[in-house]
Amino acid sequence: MNDIVLSIISIVVTTIVLPLISIAGTKLIKYIGEKTKDQTATRILTNITGIVERAVRTVFQTYVDSLKKSGEFDKVAQIRAYNLAKQEVMVELNQEAKDFISQNYGDINTFIRNQIEATINLLK
């Protein structure tokens, strides 16, 4: 019985949740473009949004999904998943993006945390 449930969950995640992440990311990028008049800022924010979306999707596919299937996704795993996504984002961000975040939003860690949480929220 558990194998059937896990298979159904896997199919749902693959066919529904992951495409929803892409759609949400596209809408967020469009929204940013509409609200931002500065083309450089739009380009940088679009890049940042794409990086965060890819990081969350990667961690979801490689880490969270497998733990949820086995029933082992707890608070500790949640924190580890966040740290994995944040680490991936920080590696991919170039210096221009980091400077932009610092100058326009303040603390880069707070900004990245909020972006990751917003992207995860779109999954729910």
N, C-alpha and C positions, 0 to 999 in steps of 0.2 A: 504494500500500500504506500509506504514512504517513497519508494522509487517512482511511482506514478505521480505523486504530488510534486516531487522534486523535478521530474520531467516537465510537468505542466508549468511550474514556476520558472524553469529555465526558458521554456518557449515564450512565456509571457514577457519575461525580462528582455529577451532577444528581439521579439517582434514588436513590443509596445514601448517599453521604458527607454531603451536606447534611442530609437527614433524620436521620442519626445524630447530627449536631451538636445538632439540636433535642432529640432524645431524651436525649442526655447532659446537656444543659443543664437539662432538666426534672428529671432524676434528681438532679443536683447541687443544685438548688434544694430539692427535697423532702428530701434528706439534710441540708442546712443547717437547714431548718425543724424536722426531727426532733431535731437535736443542740443547737439553740439554744432556750432557754426564753424569752428576752427578745424580745418581739414587735417592738420597735424595731430590735434587731439583726437579727432575721430579715428584716424589711422592707428594711433597708439592704443586707444581704448578697445578698438576692434581686435587688435592683436592680443591684448591682454585677455579679453573675453574668450577668444579662441583657445588660448593657452590654458586657461582655467577649465574650460569645457572639456578639452582633451584630457587634462589631468584627472578630472573627476570621472570621466568615462573610462579611462584606463584603469584607475583604481577600482571602480565599480566592477568592471569585467574581470580583472585578474585577482582581486582580493575579496571584495564584499560579497559578490555573487556566490563564490564557492563557500564562504563561511555561512551565509544565509541558508544555502542548500543543506549544509550539515548541522544547522541549528546552533552554530558556535559564534554568531555575531552578537557580541555583548558590548558593554560600555568601553571596555579596554580595546576591543577590536575596532570600535567606532573611532576612538581617539587615534589609534594606529593608522586607520584609513585616512583620517584627516591629515595626519603628519606626512603620510606618503604622498597625498595629493599636493600638499603645500611644498614639499621638497621638490616634486616634479615641476611645479609652477616656478619656483625660485631658480631652478636650473635653466629653464627655458627663457625667462625674462631677460631681455638685454638691458644694458645700462641706461639707454634712453627711456625705456619703460619704467625702470626703477626710479630714475630721476623725476620723471613725470608724476609718478604716484606720490613720491615724497613732497614735491612742490605743490601739488594740487589737492592731495588727500591726507597728507601727514604721514603717520606711521605706516610703513609698507606692510608690516605683519598684520595690523588690524584690517587694512584694505584687502589683503589677500584672504584673510579669514572670512570676511564678509562676502567676498566674491565666491568663495568655495561654498559657504553655507547657502547663499542664494541659488547657486547652481544645483546643489543637493535638494534644496526645497522644491525646485522645479520637477525633480524626480518623483516627489511624493504626490 
